[in-house]
């Protein structure tokens, strides 16, 4: 890990040293070339397609209004199938052939990390990736910006909170055996240490796994009352569904990666009770308490013929943030100018309820705020205020 960080730091330093000599790619008098990399064919394709569509909706709105500072956005999309090797190939195409200015909202921790050696030396921005891994903004780089409180922090703070509120005695973790899952494991362990407890049991699974019976059996045997989940959509459904069949009903806590309307939609009543950390809200079209959000949800469904989800919202949010920063940078858009803008940029709460985000020269994570939501009667309901740490 240290070697990877050292490489990134060196690459960033070289990039900064050469900015004065290089012309910003992806920018012409009439066009701004942007891209995203999503899983459109792999295990999280359902949310990858949502993210793509959310971004495309915002791009289309912008272009219909004449673009930003006189430039229309040309938006390229590549599919990596949630495979880091394919993500590298996608990034190479976008950076070296399509000559994009930035890759926005790339999904997945491992896939993002794999592309950094392709993007950062060429001064191509990795803007607001759809992962809450700390590596998205550490070590500090002028070309990386993130907006989601890290998985590690979410779980480290939420675990002891639920333990105390529900007077729980034993905690386990089931997690994906990769960088994402390790964040959940570490967050759980450290959160328990903060309140003088130890992890009772842990069980990992390989990315793409579909059978979680051994992992659930292991945590059940340990008598765990709370199980934190280093899972995304399919794995969350599989783990909880397996537990229900075994008659095992602990409190389940997922990260923002498990906060998706697809979970209760696909698995039904069995998912009731699941907690997850989150920020932006699932855009339900019948949300009477948020008319602006309901209007957006209706617009999205009219455009795509299906309900939007939380990753549709994420896609829209991150593309809108990028557009705001480009607009503020002004008509003479350059890589250096965009960096300068971002290092003093603030974003207010949006219609999705996102926490306000602020950036500086030394702070490239917009917000560390999170809150809890729970599946109740088939829908996610916010059950806490934003964290104050």
Secondary structure, 3 states (H helix, E strand, C coil): CHHHHHHHHHHHHHHHHCCCCCCCCCECCCEEEEEEEECCCCCCHHHHHHHHHHHHHHHHHHHHCCCECCEEEEEEEEECCCCHHHHHHHHHHHHHHCCCCEEECCECHHHHHHHHHHHHHHCCEEECCECCCHHHCCCCCCCEEECCCCHHHHHHHHHHHHHHHHCCCCEEEEEECCHHHHHHHHHHHHHHHCCCCCCCEEEEECCCCCCCHHHHHHHHHCCCCEEEEECCCHHHHHHHHHHHHCCCCCEEEECHHHCCHHHHHHHHHHHCCCEEEECCCCCCCCCCCCHHHHHHHHHHHHHHCCCCCHHHHHHHHHHHHHHHHHHHHCCCCCHHHHHHHHCCCEECCCCCCCCCEECECCECECCCCCEEEEEECCEEEECCCCCCC
